[in-house]
Amino acid sequence: MRAYLVRRLLQILPVFFGILVFVFLIIELSPGGPSGNFINPGMRAHHRQEIEERLGLNDPLHIRFVTWTSNALRGDFGRSFQFRHPVMEVLRPTIEPTFTLAILSLILALLVGIPAGIISATKQYSAVDNFLTVFSLIGISMPSFFFALILIRVFSVQLGWTPLFGLSDPLYQAPHIFAAIWHRLWHMILPTIVLGLGSTAVFMRYTRSSMLEVIKSDYIRTARAKGLSEKVVIYRHAFRNAIIPIITLLGFWIPGVFSGAVVTETIFGLPGIGRITVQAAQFRDYPIILATTTIIAVLTLISTLIADVLYAAADPRIKYD
């Protein structure tokens, strides 16, 4: 296992460098630029050059890439053009809301999607299976922004059960830490449902298809012939062998949730990484865009590595020697 981890880490390094080059070129070669936010039509040419020089946009492309990469490896992603502060100071307060939303939506997806997929597979073609299939198709096909607006309209505007947006009420004073946590979670209910619905449906479909393939195997029929209870057959024998595709899906889902958070955080006004990325894209704030893209790239590479390690934990027959 140790040798395998070393090999994988050595493979990750060139992949990560290639991602940095690709993203940097796309952003730098895209039309427009951040200097347009500081230039007015009556400004003279030398003033425009001063602004571009102050923003560090006059250097050649390869010089800018080398400078940015060397600084980023030390944790310095430059200064935000929009907020006039170091990028990590701008991003640091946004990490906690995004990770909280991601963890809550993951818990929802796993607690609902996997049991629903198992039930749907064990009751194939029944009324329960048909209902869960329709539910999963709705969850996969419904746009997240449309579903979010429906929930806001019903539960926040008409019923008044949940907050409209934000992480907390500005005038709320929590009497103790548990009240503060509950107040924060209450504001995260609708965003969690919106972000977790699609993931719940996907986990359910993958679990169902994987379980259907496994429960038709010979060793499952043998386990039943030995007189083992149905719960032992399904959860100890069938599900353990059906979990490999779910682990693969989980490895790609963790970084993918940040892409989904862009829409969810924008609609619900959550001060997370997704929302600030949208603002940076509108302002052409290249340092923030590069930093958030780098974070997602690192999460993707780490998630795939963790998924590979979990394969051996789920199935002892998988060896990495």
VEXGU-189959 format. One line per 5 residues: number of its first residue (from 1); their letters; for each residue z, y, x of N, C-alpha, C. Coordinates in steps of 0.001 Angstrom, whole numbers, plus 500000, padded with zeros to 6 digits. Layout:
NUM) a) Z:Y:X:Z:Y:X:Z:Y:X  ...
% end
This chain:
1) mrayl) 500000:498795:500825:500000:500000:500000:500000:501262:500863  500771:501245:501953:500833:502417:502809:499470:502712:503428  498780:501661:503895:497456:501866:504476:496480:502397:503433  496607:501906:502207:495719:502384:501148:495964:503863:500860  497231:504273:500806:497537:505678:500549:497002:506575:501660
6) vrrll) 497102:506098:502909:496568:506893:504018:495058:507047:503888  494375:505946:503550:492917:506021:503373:492544:506962:502242  493262:506882:501143:492954:507761:500009:493192:509222:500350  494261:509510:501068:494528:510891:501455:493452:511414:502394  492968:510559:503278:491883:510964:504162:490589:511192:503384
11) qilpv) 490389:510447:502305:489212:510651:501459:489326:511920:500629  490552:512274:500266:490761:513449:499424:490412:514740:500165  490692:514780:501456:490495:516017:502213:489043:516515:502171  488031:515703:502493:486656:516226:502391:486244:516543:500960  486739:515759:500000:486422:516059:498598:486988:517417:498195
16) ffgil) 488215:517663:498591:488843:518941:498269:488108:520099:498938  487696:519913:500194:486946:520963:500881:485610:521210:500181  484943:520144:499751:483678:520316:499032:483859:521061:497727  484970:520804:497022:485248:521522:495777:485441:523009:496056  486170:523323:497110:486386:524732:497457:485065:525440:497745
21) vfvfl) 484198:524797:498520:482905:525403:498843:482082:525612:497577  482037:524597:496727:481226:524665:495510:481721:525775:494592  483030:525832:494353:483583:526840:493440:483410:528241:494022  483641:528385:495319:483501:529702:495952:482072:530208:495834  481099:529342:496058:479700:529758:495977:479320:530132:494550
26) iiels) 479768:529359:493576:479442:529662:492179:479985:531032:491779  481240:531293:492146:481858:532566:491763:481216:533735:492506  480971:533570:493792:480434:534669:494582:478969:534966:494241  478203:533938:493869:476783:534132:493589:476499:534428:492122  477529:534448:491288:477324:534773:489876:476980:536262:489733
31) pggps) 476185:536624:488730:475799:538036:488577:476994:538922:488248  476899:540180:488643:477991:541118:488428:479008:541029:489548  480115:541710:489369:481157:541700:490379:482346:542519:489934  483491:542336:490599:484703:543062:490205:484627:544551:490460  483773:544991:491389:483702:546419:491692:483200:547234:490508
36) gnfin) 482480:546592:489590:481990:547309:488413:483099:547828:487524  484305:547239:487611:485437:547721:486813:486009:549030:487342  485660:549389:488574:486215:550591:489185:485151:551673:489399  483921:551402:488990:482819:552326:489241:482376:552955:487927  482182:554284:487931:481618:554964:486779:480214:555446:487131
41) pgmra) 479374:555713:486141:477975:556064:486414:477802:557286:487293  478742:558237:487268:478598:559445:488067:479119:559327:489484  479588:558173:489884:480161:557996:491216:479051:557920:492258  479277:558522:493398:478285:558520:494465:478299:557185:495217  477211:556982:495988:477014:555694:496654:478109:555403:497662
46) hhrqe) 478531:556404:498445:479539:556137:499475:480898:555833:498854  481156:556379:497662:482397:556020:496967:482377:554559:496516  481196:554122:496046:481088:552717:495648:481287:551798:496845  480727:552166:497973:480901:551362:499175:482358:551313:499610  483071:552414:499445:484492:552429:499791:485288:551474:498911
51) ieerl) 484939:551446:497613:485641:550545:496697:485372:549088:497071  484104:548766:497343:483772:547391:497707:484420:547000:499035  484516:547955:499959:485164:547662:501224:486662:547456:501042  487264:548243:500148:488687:548082:499882:488973:546726:499240  488046:546248:498409:488223:544948:497764:487822:543789:498668
56) glndp) 487279:544078:499829:486869:543026:500760:485575:542355:500383  484687:543071:499712:483433:542486:499238:482244:542823:500122  482448:543568:501194:481342:543953:502072:481071:542938:503175  482020:542083:503465:481827:541100:504525:480798:540053:504107  480137:539411:505057:479199:538327:504736:479895:537194:503995
61) lhirf) 479101:536412:503279:479655:535368:502419:480454:534346:503225  479918:533896:504359:480626:532863:505123:481920:533409:505731  481940:534690:506092:483171:535281:506624:484236:535334:505535  483834:535725:504343:484803:535768:503239:485348:534381:502918  484475:533366:502976:484933:532006:502665:485922:531517:503710
66) vtwts) 485621:531715:504982:486522:531273:506043:487859:532005:505947  487800:533310:505687:489036:534088:505570:489867:533616:504386  489210:533435:503248:489949:533009:502054:490525:531614:502229  489755:530689:502802:490224:529315:502974:491421:529258:503917  491344:529967:505040:492458:529950:505993:493719:530546:505384
71) nalrg) 493563:531592:504588:494734:532179:503933:495267:531276:502829  494356:530632:502074:494783:529772:500966:495552:528563:501478  495177:528027:502623:495901:526885:503186:497330:527257:503555  497581:528532:503757:498950:529004:504022:499658:529472:502749  499009:529284:501598:499609:529685:500335:499345:531118:499938
76) dfgrs) 498451:531798:500654:498124:533190:500357:496730:533244:499738  496666:533512:498443:495389:533566:497739:494887:534999:497570  495447:535916:498310:494989:537299:498243:495698:538101:497169  495148:539273:496891:495708:540172:495884:494784:540225:494674  495390:540259:493522:494629:540355:492284:493972:541729:492172
81) fqfrh) 492687:541746:491824:491998:543019:491610:492524:543731:490369  492907:542965:489385:493314:543540:488100:494768:543994:488110  495667:543166:488661:497099:543456:488587:497632:544134:489845  496833:544189:490911:497216:544865:492168:498470:544254:492793  498671:542960:492613:499794:542241:493207:499267:540952:493826
86) pvmev) 500033:540346:494748:499619:539042:495268:499392:538034:494142  498393:537188:494330:497995:536268:493271:499140:535341:492862  499886:534816:493818:500958:533887:493483:502084:534574:492721  502311:535864:492973:503302:536590:492165:502831:536729:490723  501516:536851:490529:500971:536957:489177:501008:535605:488477
91) lrpti) 500701:534528:489209:500600:533207:488595:501956:532528:488409  502931:532873:489244:504213:532149:489200:504859:532162:487810  504911:533300:487083:505520:533257:485739:504696:532483:484719  503408:532235:484996:502559:531538:484028:502598:530029:484187  503145:529534:485279:503127:528087:485522:504058:527362:484557
96) eptft) 505258:527907:484359:506239:527229:483495:505758:527062:482052  505211:528093:481386:504725:527870:480012:503606:526838:479926  502685:526841:480897:501581:525888:480847:502066:524462:481076  502951:524266:482044:503462:522921:482293:504315:522438:481129  505083:523317:480514:505860:522929:479332:504945:522484:478207
101) lails) 503893:523255:477956:502935:522894:476915:502252:521577:477245  501901:521374:478513:501232:520136:478916:502142:518926:478731  503414:519054:479133:504344:517933:479016:504601:517593:477552  504794:518617:476718:505050:518360:475289:503849:517717:474618  502655:518197:474925:501460:517604:474324:501228:516189:474833
106) lilal) 501579:515924:476105:501454:514563:476629:502423:513615:475937  503665:514072:475748:504641:513243:475035:504159:512937:473625  503625:513952:472941:503101:513740:471593:501957:512740:471603  501039:512889:472562:499873:512003:472612:500278:510560:472890  501236:510360:473796:501641:508999:474146:502477:508356:473040
111) lvgip) 503415:509127:472471:504298:508557:471445:503577:508250:470146  502512:508979:469862:501770:508764:468614:500498:507964:468866  499750:508315:469898:498443:507706:470106:498499:506236:470471  499375:505865:471424:499417:504470:471866:499953:503535:470778  501094:503821:470117:501514:502940:469010:500491:502867:467886
116) agiis) 499850:504002:467560:498829:503977:466514:497648:503102:466923  497264:503140:468195:496173:502288:468656:496531:500809:468596  497789:500483:468941:498220:499089:468862:498220:498604:467421  498768:499428:466512:498796:499048:465090:497378:498901:464553  496496:499819:464932:495119:499753:464448:494419:498498:464940
121) atkqy) 494715:498064:466174:494065:496869:466718:494605:495592:466084  495919:495548:465877:496514:494338:465290:496232:494210:463804  495851:495293:463150:495504:495269:461722:494046:495687:461539  493169:495074:462306:491750:495447:462309:491135:495302:460920  490364:496359:460548:489621:496422:459276:490529:496524:458045
126) savdn) 491819:496755:458252:492715:496949:457111:492694:498409:456683  493427:498722:455608:493495:500105:455139:494157:500993:456190  495161:500448:456890:495828:501221:457944:494858:501520:459072  494072:500522:459459:493085:500712:460526:492044:501748:460125  491587:501687:458895:490593:502668:458433:491167:504083:458417
131) fltvf) 492415:504218:457965:493037:505535:457938:493193:506096:459352  493680:505274:460275:493865:505737:461652:492533:506034:462325  491502:505295:461982:490175:505564:462544:489654:506914:462076  489821:507188:460788:489399:508489:460266:490206:509612:460911  491514:509399:461066:492372:510400:461708:491916:510677:463143
136) sligi) 491597:509616:463881:491175:509798:465269:489839:510515:465350  488922:510203:464445:487625:510887:464459:487779:512374:464141  488680:512687:463218:488944:514104:462919:489549:514798:464126  490502:514139:464784:491140:514742:465945:490184:514971:467101  489220:514061:467271:488266:514197:468366:487226:515266:468067
141) smpsf) 486764:515319:466819:485636:516183:466477:486041:517605:466094  487273:517824:465641:487662:519159:465194:487872:520096:466379  487224:521255:466403:487448:522218:467489:488896:522703:467500  489448:522836:468686:490859:523201:468803:491126:524597:468259  490189:525547:468464:490433:526902:467972:490454:526929:466447
146) ffali) 489598:526123:465806:489559:526075:464346:490842:525454:463795  491295:524361:464420:492524:523718:463995:493724:524640:464189  493723:525402:465298:494808:526341:465550:494871:527423:464485  493720:527947:464103:493700:528994:463071:494165:528458:461719  493835:527206:461420:494311:526603:460165:495833:526488:460171
151) lirvf) 496399:525997:461266:497854:525857:461348:498548:527209:461264  498005:528212:461927:498600:529546:461862:498554:530085:460444  497414:529896:459781:497254:530388:458413:498255:529738:457456  498438:528411:457590:499284:527681:456643:500759:527829:456982  501144:527490:458224:502564:527383:458559:503187:528698:459011
156) svqlg) 502388:529617:459537:502951:530884:460002:502773:532010:459003  501575:532104:458407:501291:533222:457507:501757:532918:456086  501342:531795:455538:501656:531493:454143:503076:530974:453952  503482:529982:454737:504809:529394:454569:505883:530100:455392  505497:530725:456502:506460:531414:457350:507428:530500:458059
161) wtplf) 507035:529251:458303:507930:528294:458950:507956:528441:460465  506837:528828:461061:506730:528875:462519:506317:530266:462968  506612:530620:464215:506205:531934:464728:504694:532037:464858  504203:533265:464842:502766:533495:464952:502277:533288:466379  502958:533860:467340:502489:533776:468719:503653:534063:469662
166) glsdp) 503393:533874:470950:504386:534180:471975:505351:533034:472228  506173:533220:473265:507163:532218:473635:508537:532478:473032  508779:533693:472594:510081:534021:472011:509960:535340:471273  510925:535575:470380:510993:536853:469690:511610:537899:470624  511024:539090:470689:511520:540097:471647:512977:540484:471419
171) lyqap) 513438:540487:470179:514791:540938:469872:515808:539802:469788  515369:538571:470065:516276:537429:469920:517238:537350:471108  518518:537191:470821:519545:537018:471834:520187:535642:471636  519930:534728:472566:520455:533371:472432:521943:533346:472729  522764:532755:471852:524211:532688:472105:524568:531727:473228
176) hifaa) 523719:530701:473471:523968:529746:474553:522632:529154:474986  522675:528352:476039:521470:527829:476651:520712:526899:475715  521434:526109:474906:520764:525179:474004:520010:525926:472901  520577:527040:472455:519874:527849:471462:518610:528459:472056  518675:528857:473318:517490:529414:473972:516406:528364:474121
181) iwhrl) 516796:527129:474495:515810:526047:474625:515174:525726:473288  516002:525646:472227:515468:525351:470900:514549:526476:470425  514902:527713:470718:514063:528849:470331:512703:528769:471026  512696:528390:472314:511442:528245:473039:510621:527090:472471  511266:525959:472198:510539:524805:471661:509981:525097:470272
186) whmil) 510712:525896:469488:510233:526243:468146:508931:527037:468223  508807:527868:469222:507566:528620:469417:506444:527746:469963  506787:526596:470536:505775:525727:471138:505290:524639:470195  505803:524602:468957:505447:523507:468055:503957:523508:467741  503439:524604:467232:502028:524653:466852:501097:524500:468057
191) ptivl) 501332:525199:469178:500462:524959:470341:500468:523510:470804  501637:522854:470742:501707:521454:471156:500886:520567:470232  500962:520805:468945:500189:520012:467992:498697:520222:468216  498291:521472:468426:496869:521766:468626:496352:521099:469895  497084:521250:470995:496634:520684:472265:496782:519165:472295
196) glgst) 497761:518638:471571:497991:517203:471611:497186:516408:470614  496595:517056:469587:495874:516312:468562:494680:515567:469147  493837:516279:469875:492675:515630:470465:493066:514525:471426  494103:514756:472233:494559:513733:473180:495138:512532:472445  495866:512783:471358:496401:511677:470564:495287:510798:470030
201) avfmr) 494233:511426:469517:493105:510670:468979:492400:509870:470066  492235:510475:471247:491560:509772:472350:492397:508593:472835  493698:508789:473027:494567:507696:473452:494557:506571:472415  494518:506921:471144:494506:505908:470105:493232:505083:470159  492091:505726:470328:490819:505002:470365:490742:504100:471596
206) ytrss) 491176:504594:472746:491143:503772:473960:492106:502594:473836  493293:502834:473289:494256:501744:473132:493734:500701:472168  493139:501145:471075:492604:500203:470085:491508:499333:470681  490531:499949:471328:489422:499170:471880:489888:498224:472984  490832:498676:473814:491331:497816:474880:492158:496661:474328
211) mlevi) 492968:496939:473312:493774:495886:472706:492910:494858:471977  491866:495313:471308:490973:494379:470614:490315:493409:471589  489998:493893:472760:489388:493026:473770:490386:492016:474318  491643:492442:474468:492643:491569:475084:493149:490520:474103  493413:490912:472857:494039:489962:471915:493103:488821:471519
216) ksdyi) 491839:488920:471887:490906:487821:471630:490802:486871:472811  491602:487098:473853:491548:486269:475052:492240:484927:474810  491914:483981:475680:492471:482636:475536:493970:482613:475776  494458:483390:476750:495887:483325:477056:496737:483906:475925  496169:484792:475105:496903:485300:473947:497026:484205:472894
221) rtara) 495942:483459:472685:496015:482326:471747:496995:481263:472259  497025:481078:473575:497962:480116:474148:499406:480572:473951  499657:481863:474146:501008:482393:473948:501466:482220:472506  500556:482425:471574:500917:482225:470165:501144:480750:469859  500348:479875:470492:500504:478438:470256:501834:477930:470797
226) kglse) 502383:478597:471805:503679:478194:472339:504830:478586:471424  504550:479353:470381:505586:479748:469440:506257:481067:469752  505685:481848:470660:506262:483155:470966:506119:484085:469770  507089:484973:469612:507032:485911:468496:505854:486877:468681  505409:487444:467568:504246:488327:467619:504532:489577:468450
231) kvviy) 505750:490083:468406:506087:491255:469208:505986:490954:470695  506468:489786:471110:506389:489405:472520:504935:489239:472933  504135:488632:472096:502720:488427:472414:502002:489763:472557  502250:490674:471625:501517:491943:471609:501989:492872:472714  503287:493086:472819:503803:494125:473711:504043:493638:475140
236) rhafr) 504389:492368:475337:504655:491899:476689:503397:491341:477351  502555:490683:476589:501377:490048:477178:500110:490877:476960  499819:491217:475721:498542:491890:475439:498537:493334:475944  499569:494095:475595:499543:495518:475935:499587:495749:477435  500302:494915:478171:500378:495112:479627:499000:494942:480265
241) naiip) 498189:494045:479739:496851:493867:480284:495860:494877:479725  496210:495513:478616:495318:496513:478028:495605:497915:478506  496619:498086:479368:497052:499428:479727:496205:500039:480848  495401:499249:481543:494619:499768:482668:493683:500898:482236  492870:500732:481184:492029:501873:480764:492831:503093:480341
246) iitll) 494027:502884:479804:494861:504006:479388:495347:504774:480614  495674:504054:481683:496082:504718:482927:494927:505540:483487  493726:504995:483422:492555:505752:483882:492389:507030:483080  492516:506907:481767:492409:508085:480908:493506:509091:481225  494712:508612:481467:495829:509507:481762:495594:510271:483054
251) gfwip) 494982:509607:484046:494717:510274:485309:493782:511460:485180  492819:511368:484264:491900:512489:484055:492412:513470:483008  493347:513025:482175:493838:513901:481114:494742:514991:481668  495567:514669:482660:496554:515631:483168:495893:516917:483647  494856:516872:484506:494208:518154:484856:493379:518718:483716
256) gvfsg) 492863:517838:482844:492041:518323:481740:492818:519145:480729  494144:518948:480660:494929:519702:479695:494929:521189:480026  494752:521534:481299:494713:522946:481668:493452:523619:481137  492359:522861:481052:491146:523413:480456:491344:523654:478965  492010:522703:478295:492294:522898:476879:493297:523999:476630
261) avvte) 494175:524243:477598:495175:525287:477438:494562:526677:477437  493355:526811:477965:492698:528119:477966:492549:528629:476540  492035:527789:475646:491834:528189:474252:493171:528294:473527  494024:527295:473693:495293:527264:472966:496184:528441:473339  496320:528717:474618:497190:529816:475050:496625:531167:474630
266) tifgl) 495318:531286:474602:494720:532552:474181:494973:532814:472708  494826:531794:471872:495016:531965:470425:496480:532246:470090  497391:531519:470716:498809:531661:470393:499523:532701:471256  498794:533384:472116:499385:534437:472925:500434:533952:473897  500246:532768:474463:501200:532231:475429:500837:532726:476828
271) pgigr) 501792:533254:477563:501500:533786:478901:501399:532683:479946  500390:531816:479801:500229:530701:480713:499023:530865:481624  498752:529812:482387:497653:529848:483339:496316:529970:482619  496168:529288:481493:494910:529350:480764:494570:530748:480285  495567:531426:479737:495315:532774:479216:494986:533750:480338
276) itvqa) 495708:533667:481455:495456:534607:482544:494116:534298:483224  493669:533047:483147:492346:532716:483683:491252:533376:482868  491415:533401:481551:490446:534086:480688:490405:535575:481018  491570:536183:481165:491613:537600:481528:490967:537849:482885  491199:536955:483837:490604:537115:485164:489088:536970:485105
281) aqfrd) 488591:536062:484277:487144:535899:484153:486505:537133:483529  487169:537731:482554:486629:538943:481933:486626:540122:482891  487602:540168:483778:487725:541280:484722:487030:540991:486055  486496:539786:486205:485906:539355:487477:486944:539391:488595  488130:538946:488263:489224:538924:489242:489092:537635:490055
286) ypiil) 488257:537678:491084:487936:536491:491854:489139:535805:492477  490107:536509:493062:491253:535798:493667:492015:534924:492673  492225:535407:491447:492946:534596:490463:492096:533415:490016  490803:533634:489810:489929:532535:489389:489908:531440:490452  489791:531832:491715:489776:530845:492795:491113:530115:492893
291) attti) 492210:530831:492686:493528:530196:492782:493739:529182:491661  493416:529552:490429:493602:528622:489313:492666:527424:489436  491448:527653:489906:490521:526537:490116:491042:525595:491193  491613:526151:492238:492190:525323:493300:493356:524493:492774  494193:525096:491942:495329:524363:491365:494836:523190:490524
296) iavlt) 493810:523415:489694:493279:522343:488858:492645:521254:489715  491953:521645:490793:491350:520656:491689:492416:519784:492341  493495:520399:492803:494587:519639:493422:495217:518688:492414  495438:519171:491188:496003:518305:490148:495086:517130:489841  493783:517359:489832:492844:516284:489564:492909:515213:490646
301) listl) 492904:515624:491895:492945:514664:492992:494265:513903:493016  495377:514608:492789:496676:513934:492777:496784:512974:491596  496261:513371:490445:496336:512522:489253:495556:511233:489433  494376:511315:490022:493599:510096:490266:494293:509185:491270  494945:509770:492270:495699:508964:493226:496874:508269:492553
306) iadvl) 497607:509002:491703:498734:508401:490974:498247:507289:490052  497094:507498:489412:496546:506465:488529:496230:505196:489307  495676:505333:490494:495380:504154:491310:496644:503407:491692  497710:504136:491979:498977:503492:492323:499572:502786:491102  499431:503402:489934:499974:502792:488713:499241:501530:488320
311) yaaad) 497976:501380:488748:497252:500140:488459:498013:498931:488992  498483:499033:490238:499213:497909:490841:500548:497665:490148  501187:498759:489691:502463:498591:488978:502255:497913:487628  501123:498222:486967:500856:497624:485655:500336:496195:485764  499574:495923:486805:498971:494592:486960:499232:494107:488382
316) priky) 500169:493184:488582:500485:492712:489940:499310:492030:490631  498290:491648:489873:497132:490998:490503:496309:491974:491324  496486:493282:491087:495749:494298:491837:496456:494533:493166  495755:494309:494246:496299:494478:495584:495504:495542:496318  496187:496289:497195:495545:497329:497979:495612:497032:499475
321) d) 495833:495782:499809:495914:495418:501226:494510:495294:501819
% end
